[in-house]
């Protein structure tokens, strides 16, 4: 009985994460189409969807969107207008950047390499997480299972979705490239790294913050 509940909760988590991603993608596509003409004096920065190499789909799908949201939040400021780019192929991303009048475009990739310690897969991580979600241990009926799944999904939002797939002693790398609009030569490229000390540790936010700082300084130096 307990295993069935856990499987149901995990399936609910995956479903909610996927639905959330689709909704965000649709909303951001509409926002991008309505970006309009740039405000004079404001720098428009396009952010491509980060590539994630750290877990199974659909978990990675939702996590990738969460990482991009973090990048966009760290870059937000009075001198910048941050817009998401929806294209996947490089040539189409370049075209979309021009269409949306982006002065700069950011490409990024997040990866985690297991170097030792526990080897919990995403489903096992979700099962362990169920022990800290109210009602999961004693849930009865579909209503209780749905409530538990919703609570778990809320925990797996934003960067937390990606962090949930990080294992203790994993080497986490965030690679990024900053290109001027219409150029194929990076103005800035680097890889920032760290090591997680425990399962699910959010080391991603610090990497994104460091990246955003370097990106902003480079952009401002070009003004």
C-alpha positions in Angstrom: 0.0 0.0 0.0 2.7 2.4 1.0 4.7 1.7 -2.2 1.6 2.4 -4.3 1.1 5.7 -2.6 4.7 6.7 -3.1 4.6 5.7 -6.8 1.4 7.8 -7.2 2.9 10.8 -5.4 6.0 10.6 -7.6 3.9 10.4 -10.8 2.0 13.5 -9.6 5.2 15.3 -9.0 6.4 14.6 -12.5 3.0 15.5 -14.0 2.8 18.8 -12.2 6.4 19.8 -13.0 5.8 19.1 -16.7 2.5 21.0 -16.7 4.1 23.9 -14.9 6.9 24.0 -17.5 4.4 24.0 -20.4 2.4 26.8 -18.9 5.6 28.9 -18.3 6.8 28.2 -21.8 3.4 29.3 -23.3 3.3 32.5 -21.1 6.9 33.4 -21.9 6.4 32.8 -25.6 3.4 35.3 -25.5 5.5 37.7 -23.5 8.4 37.5 -26.0 6.0 38.1 -28.9 4.8 41.2 -27.2 8.2 42.5 -26.2 7.8 45.3 -28.7 10.3 48.1 -29.3 13.0 48.6 -26.7 12.8 51.4 -24.3 15.5 54.0 -25.1 18.5 53.7 -22.9 17.6 50.2 -21.6 19.8 47.2 -22.5 17.8 44.2 -23.6 19.3 40.8 -22.7 18.0 37.6 -24.1 18.3 34.4 -22.0 18.3 31.1 -23.8 17.0 28.0 -22.1 19.8 26.4 -20.1 21.0 22.9 -21.0 20.9 20.5 -18.0 22.8 17.3 -17.8 21.8 16.0 -14.4 18.7 13.7 -14.3 15.8 12.2 -16.1 13.0 13.9 -18.0 10.5 15.4 -17.2 12.4 16.5 -14.0 15.1 18.2 -16.1 12.5 20.0 -18.2 11.0 21.8 -15.3 14.4 22.3 -13.6 15.8 23.9 -16.7 13.1 26.6 -16.7 13.7 27.1 -13.0 17.4 27.8 -13.6 16.6 30.3 -16.4 14.2 32.1 -14.0 17.0 32.4 -11.5 19.4 33.8 -14.2 16.8 36.3 -15.2 16.1 37.4 -11.6 19.7 38.0 -10.9 20.1 40.1 -14.0 17.1 42.2 -13.4 17.7 45.9 -12.8 16.8 49.4 -13.9 19.2 49.5 -16.7 18.3 46.0 -18.1 15.3 44.5 -19.8 15.5 40.7 -19.6 13.6 38.5 -22.1 13.4 34.7 -22.5 14.3 33.2 -25.8 12.3 30.2 -26.8 14.2 28.8 -29.8 16.4 25.7 -29.3 18.7 25.6 -32.3 21.6 28.1 -32.3 20.7 29.5 -35.7 17.1 30.1 -34.6 18.2 31.5 -31.3 20.4 34.1 -33.2 17.4 35.0 -35.4 15.1 35.3 -32.4 17.6 37.5 -30.6 17.7 39.9 -33.6 13.9 39.8 -33.9 13.5 40.8 -30.2 16.2 43.5 -30.6 18.5 41.9 -28.0 21.7 43.8 -27.3 23.2 40.7 -25.7 22.3 37.0 -25.5 23.3 34.5 -22.7 23.7 30.8 -23.3 24.3 28.4 -20.3 24.6 24.8 -19.3 24.4 23.2 -15.9 25.9 19.8 -15.1 26.5 17.6 -12.1 29.1 14.8 -11.9 28.9 12.2 -9.2 32.3 11.7 -7.5 31.2 9.4 -4.6 28.8 9.1 -1.7 25.2 8.1 -2.0 23.6 7.3 -5.4 20.0 8.2 -5.0 18.1 8.5 -8.3 15.4 11.2 -8.8 12.6 8.8 -7.9 14.4 7.6 -4.8 15.0 11.2 -3.8 11.3 11.9 -4.2 10.5 8.9 -2.1 12.7 10.1 0.7 11.2 13.6 0.4 7.8 12.1 1.0 8.7 11.4 4.6 8.8 15.1 5.3 5.6 15.9 3.5 2.6 16.1 5.9 0.0 13.2 5.5 2.1 11.1 3.1 2.8 8.4 5.7 -0.8 8.0 6.6 -2.6 9.2 3.5 -5.8 7.5 2.6 -7.7 7.8 -0.7 -7.1 9.8 -3.8 -7.7 13.2 -2.2 -4.9 12.7 0.3 -2.5 11.5 -2.4 -3.2 14.5 -4.6 -2.7 16.8 -1.7 0.6 15.2 -0.9 1.7 15.4 -4.6 0.8 19.1 -4.7 2.9 19.7 -1.6 5.8 17.9 -3.1 5.5 19.7 -6.4 5.5 23.1 -4.6 8.8 22.1 -3.1 10.2 21.3 -6.5 9.9 24.7 -8.1 12.5 27.1 -9.4 16.1 26.2 -8.6 14.9 23.7 -6.0 13.8 21.4 -8.9 17.4 21.3 -10.2 18.9 21.2 -6.7 16.8 18.2 -5.8 18.8 16.1 -8.3 22.2 17.0 -6.9 23.8 14.3 -4.8 26.4 14.7 -2.0 30.0 15.1 -3.3 28.8 15.9 -6.8 30.9 18.4 -8.8 28.4 21.0 -10.1 29.4 23.2 -13.1 27.6 26.2 -14.6 29.0 27.1 -18.0 28.0 30.3 -19.7 28.6 32.4 -22.8 27.7 36.1 -23.3 27.4 37.2 -26.9 26.6 40.6 -28.4 23.5 40.7 -30.6 24.3 39.4 -34.1 27.8 38.2 -33.1 29.0 34.6 -32.8 32.1 35.5 -30.9 31.6 35.4 -27.1 32.4 38.6 -25.2 32.6 36.5 -22.0 32.7 32.8 -21.4 33.5 30.8 -18.3 32.7 27.8 -16.2 32.0 28.3 -12.5 32.2 25.2 -10.3 31.5 24.0 -6.8 31.0 20.8 -4.9 27.8 19.8 -3.0 28.2 18.5 0.5 24.8 16.9 0.8 22.0 15.5 -1.3 19.7 18.3 -2.6 22.0 21.2 -1.6 21.3 24.4 -3.5 24.7 25.3 -4.8 23.2 26.4 -8.0 22.0 29.8 -6.8 25.5 30.8 -5.8 26.9 29.8 -9.2 24.1 31.8 -11.0 24.7 34.8 -8.8 28.5 34.7 -9.6 27.7 34.4 -13.3 25.2 37.3 -13.3 27.8 39.5 -11.6 30.4 38.8 -14.3 27.8 39.2 -17.0 26.6 42.6 -15.7 30.1 43.9 -15.3 31.0 42.9 -18.8 27.8 44.5 -20.3 28.3 47.8 -18.4 31.9 48.0 -19.5 30.7 48.0 -23.1 28.3 51.0 -22.7 
